[in-house]
Structures are given as structure tokens and as C-alpha cells.
Amino acid sequence: MTNFNIPLISVVLCTYNGEKYLKYQLDSLVAQTYKNIEIIIVDDCSNDNTKSILSEYQSRYVQIKLFFNLENIGFNKNFEKAIKLAKGVFIAICDQDDVWDLDKLEELKANIGDKGMIFSNSRLIDETGFFQGKHLFESSGFTSSDYRFILINNYVAGHTILAKAHFIEQTLPFPEHGYYDWWIGFIATYNQQIIFLDKVLTSYRVHSNSVIQKEVSSSNSIGGISIIQYKSCKFQLETFYKVLKKNRDDTFIRKIISLYSKKTNLLKRVFILFFLYYHYNILFPLHKRRKLTSITRFKIVKRYWRDVLECKLQVLGFI
């Protein structure tokens, strides 16, 4: 069977100052067992050695198609640009510093079925490539069938996604702010176009000096939720709300929007607390499922509720 007897998969990779780990990722892409691929790489004005590394790989591998931005446009718009450049029937999203298992594309393609997109699990590695003993999903019973699962927790990491091109086109343009993969995950779950493959297919590199990691561990953090997490979730909820309101399906999300964005009295805040408590197993899908009478369930929800209110007070000046 020749490469052209199987559908083309476009791997879209966006780079920015990624010289340190880029070769490891590129090596794992060109060695994929699924052979009919193109690798679309869009560099967002790197000022380190990234461009020369990319040019060197392009000279060796015909499947690499390289583009350089004239100005920095940010990761959301850069991935949007890369997706628009893709010619494949399927599109796989790729970070610049991970390492893919060599059968990743083959496994995802074989299991996507009639869904618009599929995502998988990843092992966490540190900056040296050492496995940290953890995975993105530790529960094998995880399901992704309800869009409410993704409203306040993004579990669809971009680097795990393989999507059909006609589906991914429905998610464009990406919102200007927030996270493109959270947006894709929401659209997929809301339209019942998502499936989770419970296999580890990527080594996902966790950086100790990343912006998010610094934010979470810094003094600019309230309890278990950082200011940046609060702002990100607030924006995503407001974006999701526009879609749900248009479809007259906004009753559920309005309660959570009130917690994040609206000025509320004590009675309203207590109502929201018990709303979160009642819907714990939906809103916190990556946590252990707990019975309605669980004290731990109430403690987790109360802490989350309190942290959001404290962040809201700091950011908006009211609760």
C-alpha cells in the first residue's frame, strides 16, 4: 500500500523560541508509523536558533512545509493560521517541546470513527525528559460526553488532538483571547463530536519556569486558584455563554457566570455554592466521583467557591 492510498494527515506545529527541545519533537514526527503526512510549521518570529533548526529539517524531509510570520501574532492566531494552511483530511495539533509516541497518529486515526475529533492521554516528563510518574488523566473511567464537564476545567489538551478537517473548520476563527484547545473541546463536546482514547501517546514536557507554573506558585495566587486561572476561566465561560445563549441553552451556565462575573448578594452566593455542590460530578470530572453526602465533596466545592470569590474581589473589586 502506498502512502497515497491512506488519507493525508496534516500535523500543525507552531514554534516560538523553541530551540532547546525542538529536535526531539521533530524527530518523533518524521518517524511516525503513519506515513502519509505533511508537517505544517509556522514560526512566530523566534529570535533564537529555532529558524535554523527548522530550515535544516526542511532540507532533509520533504513532508515539512515551513512558514515564517513577519510579525508575532500569538499562539491562538498562529495555530489558526497553521490549520488554514493544512491540506489534510485530518489535522493533528502539535506543541514544539513534546515527544510523540511513534504510533500516535496511527492509533488516533484508527479510533476516531464517526466523531469529529479524538484526544488521548499523555505522560508527564520534566525538562530533562524524565517521566514524573504522572499522566494527564489518572482515571481510566474518564468520559467526555457532556459539554458541562468542560465549562470550568479544560481537559482537552491541544497536543492530544486529532480532528477531521471539516470539523476543525467549524471552530474557526478561534477567540482572540483564552485557549484555542479549550474552545475546540467545548465545541466538540457540545456537538457530541468527541471521543477519548485511553492510551498514552505523548510525552508532555512540564516546564518549571513556564508562565503558568510561575503564576500558580507565586504570591499572586488565591488558595488553589490563581489569578490567571480565574481570568482564563472567566473569559472562556463568557465565550461559551454566547454560543449557549444563541442556542437557548444557557440556563446551566448562567449560574457559573454569576459566580465569576456578576455582583451577587449573600443569598445568591449561597445558592451558587449548593448548585456547585449538587453538580460536583459534572463540573469536576477529573476528580474522584463522590456521593452527594460526602463531606470531602463539600469541602472541595466550598474551597473552589471561596477561591473564585476572592479572585473576583481582587480582579473586579466586588463579589
C-alpha positions, 0 to 999 in steps of 0.5 A, a space after each residue: 500500500 502506498 502512502 497515497 492510498 491512506 488519507 493525508 494527515 496534516 500535523 500543525 506545529 507552531 514554534 516560538 523560541 523553541 530551540 532547546 527541545 525542538 529536535 526531539 519533537 521533530 524527530 518523533 514526527 518524521 518517524 511516525 508509523 503513519 506515513 502519509 503526512 505533511 508537517 505544517 510549521 509556522 514560526 512566530 518570529 523566534 529570535 533564537 536558533 529555532 529558524 535554523 533548526 527548522 530550515 535544516 529539517 526542511 532540507 532533509 524531509 520533504 513532508 515539512 512545509 515551513 512558514 515564517 510570520 513577519 510579525 508575532 501574532 500569538 499562539 491562538 492566531 498562529 495555530 489558526 493560521 497553521 490549520 488554514 494552511 493544512 491540506 489534510 483530511 485530518 489535522 493533528 495539533 502539535 506543541 514544539 517541546 513534546 515527544 510523540 509516541 511513534 504510533 500516535 497518529 496511527 492509533 488516533 486515526 484508527 479510533 476516531 470513527 464517526 466523531 469529529 475529533 479524538 484526544 488521548 492521554 499523555 505522560 508527564 516528563 520534566 525538562 530533562 525528559 524524565 517521566 514524573 510518574 504522572 499522566 494527564 488523566 489518572 482515571 481510566 473511567 474518564 468520559 467526555 460526553 457532556 459539554 458541562 464537564 468542560 465549562 470550568 476545567 479544560 481537559 482537552 489538551 491541544 497536543 492530544 488532538 486529532 480532528 477531521 478537517 471539516 470539523 476543525 473548520 467549524 471552530 474557526 476563527 478561534 477567540 482572540 483571547 483564552 485557549 484555542 484547545 479549550 474552545 475546540 473541546 467545548 465545541 466538540 463536546 457540545 456537538 457530541 463530536 468527541 471521543 477519548 482514547 485511553 492510551 498514552 501517546 505523548 510525552 508532555 514536557 512540564 516546564 518549571 519556569 513556564 508562565 503558568 507554573 510561575 503564576 500558580 506558585 507565586 504570591 499572586 495566587 488565591 488558595 488553589 486558584 490563581 489569578 490567571 486561572 480565574 481570568 482564563 476561566 472567566 473569559 472562556 465561560 463568557 465565550 461559551 455563554 454566547 454560543 449557549 445563549 444563541 442556542 437557548 441553552 444557557 440556563 446551566 451556565 448562567 449560574 457559573 457566570 454569576 459566580 465569576 462575573 456578576 455582583 451577587 448578594 449573600 443569598 445568591 452566593 449561597 445558592 451558587 455554592 449548593 448548585 456547585 455542590 449538587 453538580 460536583 460530578 459534572 463540573 469536576 470530572 477529573 476528580 474522584 466521583 463522590 456521593 452527594 453526602 460526602 463531606 470531602 465533596 463539600 469541602 472541595 466545592 466550598 474551597 473552589 467557591 471561596 477561591 473564585 470569590 476572592 479572585 473576583 474581589 481582587 480582579 473586579 473589586 466586588 463579589 
